[in-house]
Amino acid sequence: MTTDFALQLDLSIRLLIAAALGALIGVEREIHGHPAGMRTHLLVALGSAIFTELSIFAFQPTTTAAIDPSRVAAQIVSGIGFLGAGAIIKDGASIRGLTTAASLWATAAIGLAAGAGEYVIGLTGSVIVVFSLWPLNRIAERLHRADRLTMRLNLVVDRLEALAEISAILARNRLELVGVQSERLETTKYAVGFEIRQRPGSSLVDAIEQASRITGVVVVGTDAEE
C-alpha cells in the first residue's frame, strides 16, 4: 500500500476532478427532472475514479502473481449497465430514460479517465456529453417539431357518434390524435376541433376528404398550432 503523501494528494485531486465532472453532467439531468441527477452522476464518476486508482496503485504486483489493473476497469464498464437499466422506464408504448442511462455510462468512463490521471480526456469527454444533452438536444427537438407539425381540424357534426368514425380515419392516415374539443351550437349540431399531429407518411388531405364524405359532417378548415 502506498504512503507517499504527494501521490495521495494527486489521487485526491483526481477524485475531486472526477466528482466535479460527474456533477457537471448531472446538472442538465437535474434541471429536466430526471431521477438520475447531479448526485447520481457525481457518485458514478467518483466511484469509477476510486476503483481505477485502487486498481492501479493499491495493489502492487508481486513476484508470485501478476496483477492486471485493467480488469477492474472492465468490471466497471459491465457493472454500470445495471445502474443504467434502472434509469430506463417503459411508459406504455414508449421508453424513457435511454439518454440518462447513456449519460451514466459515459460518466463512468469519465471517472475512469480522471482516476487514471487523464484529465484532458475526462474534461473533453464531459464537454461532449454536456453538449449532447443540452444544445444538441435543443436542435434535435426543433427538427422533431418540424417533422411533427401540430394542426387543428375544425368540423361541424350533427351527431357525436361521427367522432369515432373521424378518429378511425385519422388513424388510417397516420395522423396522431392529440385532443378533441367540442361545443354545442344548436340542438343537433356541434362544433368539434381535432388536435392532430402529422407523422412521416401521414396524409392530412386524404383524411379531410374522407371525413367530408361522412353524412352529417362538414369540414370547416384547419389551423396550425404553435
C-alpha positions in Angstrom: 0.0 0.0 0.0 1.3 3.4 -0.9 2.1 6.0 1.8 3.6 8.7 -0.4 1.9 12.0 0.6 2.5 13.6 -2.8 0.9 10.7 -4.6 -2.0 10.6 -2.2 -2.6 14.3 -2.8 -2.5 13.7 -6.5 -5.0 10.9 -6.2 -7.3 13.0 -4.1 -7.2 15.8 -6.7 -8.2 13.2 -9.3 -11.2 12.2 -7.2 -12.3 15.9 -6.9 -12.0 16.4 -10.7 -14.0 13.2 -11.3 -16.7 14.3 -8.9 -16.8 17.8 -10.5 -17.1 16.5 -14.0 -19.8 14.0 -13.0 -21.8 16.7 -11.2 -21.4 18.9 -14.3 -23.1 16.3 -16.5 -25.8 15.6 -13.8 -26.8 19.3 -13.6 -28.5 19.0 -17.0 -30.4 15.9 -16.0 -31.4 17.6 -12.7 -32.8 20.7 -14.4 -35.0 18.5 -16.6 -36.3 16.5 -13.7 -34.7 13.1 -14.4 -34.4 10.7 -11.4 -30.6 10.2 -12.1 -29.5 13.8 -11.5 -26.4 15.6 -10.2 -25.7 13.4 -7.2 -26.1 10.2 -9.1 -23.7 11.2 -11.9 -21.3 12.6 -9.3 -21.2 9.3 -7.4 -20.8 7.3 -10.6 -17.8 9.3 -11.7 -16.4 9.3 -8.2 -16.8 5.6 -7.7 -15.3 4.8 -11.1 -12.3 7.0 -10.3 -11.8 5.3 -6.9 -11.9 1.8 -8.4 -9.4 2.9 -11.1 -7.0 4.4 -8.6 -7.2 1.3 -6.4 -6.6 -1.0 -9.3 -3.5 1.0 -10.4 -1.9 2.0 -7.1 -3.3 0.0 -4.2 -2.4 -3.5 -5.4 1.3 -3.7 -6.4 2.4 -6.8 -8.5 4.3 -9.4 -6.6 6.9 -12.0 -7.7 4.4 -14.8 -7.3 1.4 -13.3 -9.1 0.9 -10.7 -11.8 -1.9 -8.2 -11.4 -3.8 -6.7 -14.3 -5.2 -3.2 -13.4 -7.4 -3.2 -16.5 -9.6 -6.0 -15.0 -11.2 -3.6 -12.5 -11.9 -1.1 -15.3 -13.5 -3.8 -17.4 -15.8 -4.7 -14.4 -16.8 -1.1 -14.0 -18.0 -1.0 -17.7 -20.0 -4.1 -17.1 -21.4 -3.1 -13.7 -22.6 0.3 -14.7 -25.1 -1.4 -17.0 -27.2 -2.4 -14.0 -27.5 1.2 -12.9 -28.3 2.4 -16.4 -31.0 -0.2 -16.7 -32.7 1.2 -13.6 -32.9 4.6 -15.3 -34.9 3.2 -18.2 -38.7 3.4 -17.8 -41.3 1.8 -20.1 -44.3 4.1 -20.3 -47.0 2.4 -22.4 -45.6 2.1 -25.9 -42.8 4.5 -25.3 -39.5 4.0 -23.5 -37.9 6.9 -21.5 -34.5 7.1 -19.8 -32.3 5.8 -22.5 -30.4 9.1 -22.7 -29.9 9.2 -18.9 -28.6 5.6 -19.0 -26.2 6.5 -21.7 -25.0 9.6 -19.8 -24.4 7.4 -16.7 -22.3 5.0 -18.8 -20.3 7.9 -20.3 -19.9 9.4 -16.8 -18.3 6.1 -15.6 -15.8 6.4 -18.5 -15.0 10.0 -17.5 -14.5 8.9 -13.9 -12.1 6.2 -15.2 -10.2 8.8 -17.2 -9.9 11.1 -14.1 -8.8 8.2 -11.9 -6.1 7.3 -14.4 -4.8 10.9 -14.4 -6.0 11.6 -18.0 -7.5 15.0 -17.1 -7.7 16.3 -20.7 -9.6 13.2 -21.9 -12.0 13.4 -18.9 -12.7 17.2 -19.4 -13.1 16.8 -23.2 -15.5 13.9 -22.7 -17.5 15.9 -20.2 -17.9 18.8 -22.6 -19.0 16.5 -25.3 -21.6 14.8 -23.1 -23.0 18.1 -21.8 -23.2 19.4 -25.4 -25.1 16.3 -26.5 -27.5 16.6 -23.5 -28.3 20.3 -23.8 -27.5 22.3 -27.0 -27.7 19.3 -29.3 -30.9 18.2 -27.7 -32.5 21.6 -28.4 -31.5 21.2 -32.1 -33.0 17.7 -32.2 -36.2 18.9 -30.6 -36.6 21.6 -33.2 -36.1 19.1 -36.0 -38.5 16.8 -34.3 -41.2 19.5 -34.1 -40.6 20.4 -37.8 -41.4 16.8 -38.8 -44.4 16.6 -36.4 -46.4 19.7 -37.1 -49.5 20.1 -34.9 -52.7 21.1 -36.6 -56.3 21.7 -35.6 -59.0 20.2 -37.8 -62.3 22.1 -37.3 -65.6 20.4 -38.2 -69.3 20.8 -37.6 -71.2 17.5 -36.9 -74.9 16.8 -36.3 -74.2 13.7 -34.2 -71.4 12.9 -31.7 -71.3 9.3 -32.9 -69.4 10.6 -36.0 -66.4 11.4 -33.9 -65.5 7.7 -33.7 -65.6 7.4 -37.5 -63.4 10.6 -37.9 -60.9 9.2 -35.3 -60.6 6.0 -37.3 -60.0 8.0 -40.5 -57.2 10.0 -38.8 -55.6 6.7 -37.6 -55.7 5.2 -41.0 -53.9 8.2 -42.5 -51.2 8.1 -39.8 -52.3 11.2 -38.0 -51.8 11.2 -34.3 -54.8 12.4 -32.3 -53.7 14.7 -29.5 -57.0 16.0 -28.2 -60.6 16.7 -29.1 -62.7 19.7 -28.1 -66.5 20.1 -28.8 -69.0 22.8 -28.4 -72.8 22.6 -28.8 -74.1 25.1 -31.4 -77.7 24.0 -31.8 -79.9 21.2 -30.7 -78.3 18.8 -33.1 -75.1 20.5 -34.2 -71.7 20.5 -32.6 -68.5 22.4 -33.4 -65.6 19.9 -33.0 -61.9 20.6 -33.0 -59.5 17.7 -33.5 -55.9 18.5 -32.4 -53.7 16.3 -34.6 -50.0 15.8 -35.2 -48.6 14.8 -38.5 -46.1 12.0 -38.7 -43.9 10.7 -41.5 -46.1 9.2 -44.2 -49.3 10.9 -42.9 -51.8 12.4 -45.3 -54.0 15.3 -43.9 -55.5 16.0 -47.3 -56.8 12.4 -47.7 -58.1 12.4 -44.1 -60.1 15.7 -44.7 -61.5 14.3 -48.0 -62.6 11.0 -46.3 -64.1 12.9 -43.3 -66.1 15.2 -45.6 -67.9 12.1 -47.1 -69.4 11.2 -43.7 -73.1 12.0 -43.5 -73.7 15.0 -41.2 -70.0 16.1 -41.2 -68.9 19.5 -42.5 -65.2 20.3 -42.6 -64.7 24.0 -41.7 -60.9 24.1 -42.2 -57.6 23.6 -40.4 -55.4 25.9 -38.3 -51.7 25.5 -37.5 -50.9 25.4 -33.8 -47.7 26.7 -32.1 
